[in-house]
Amino acid sequence: MKPYYLASERAAAPTSSVSYIAPVLTRMWFRWDGIRDSGHNRTGAEAVAESGSKPVQVFADGEWHPVAAYGTTCAQSAANYLQEVDPA
């Protein structure tokens, strides 16, 4: 994985259908309708406040991912984070 992506690379990056858990307090690249395609460098909390009710995407692993929830210190796949637990 590259350590840094140019704005033009982020703007041209594909959009994945894999939902991600995004960080609340860590700065990452977020975007939503009405802002530039390369996104804004914000914390998850700032992205939520600024986006209103618009769906938010986070840039991770070279792709834009829809945000399913917030709460970790780094962006990760929701499938890896959320698990069903069989009640005992």
C-alpha angles and dihedrals in degrees: 000000000000117000093222137020124203118235089250090054092049091048091052095041117118123254114239126211090218109107118224136205105233128207119256099206104021119092115242137148112280131175139181137167113304100032132088117291092241090061134222127281101239142138115258090252091055091047091053092048094047099041096054109193095339118118112260129216127200125209111232135146091008095302140085113247129191111247112240097177144340130237117094133092093240136028114264139162113279089221090062094044104042118060133173113239119210108228113239 
